[in-house]
């Protein structure tokens, strides 16, 4: 008979304790000092911040719809900004919603370089978007600049990768699926190893194990979808 339990939530302090056990510096039944917990939390948050750059995990995708403003092409996004939501690490998809039209009009996401070369316009309904991430905020620009008609009758919806959350309390759980727990524990152990004087050969072996756990976690973070190949024929 199975347990019926499908979730396994560990707290930030439990991750730190598990990492220290991997280093063989925490005896069975022992508890880290308050300083060890503090240093472990710093290392854990540094690791979580680095994991943000690993790709586009499907579990960290959000969708947000924002309004347009006439004669305004640039919008700051982030907590407390014009678009008040946690800033995107990257924008994956965008479309325009027009009043009275159930069809979603695709908005092309273009590199900043291409966006800067777009021709000047007197205004209209946006069909292109570029995104520039900043420090804890970002800037969305649309082209052409919305006119009064677009501003009153259209909105833009974006699908984006949100930033994962850090831990700040001993009871905080991870903003990661359980499949990542091994990668986080071993990754944290690698980060803490130099502080505990672990010999380099042991650290190298630990790093190899951590990389294996990380690859396993990454293999479960992509979207399953069909793709097609088409042969392009050229006439002569």
Beta strands, then each sheet from edge to edge (+ up, - down):
strand 1: 61-67
strand 2: 74-77
strand 3: 88-98
strand 4: 104-106
strand 5: 108-109
strand 6: 128-133
strand 7: 138-143
strand 8: 154-162
sheet 1: 1+ 8- 3+ 4-
sheet 2: 2+ 7- 6+ 5+
end
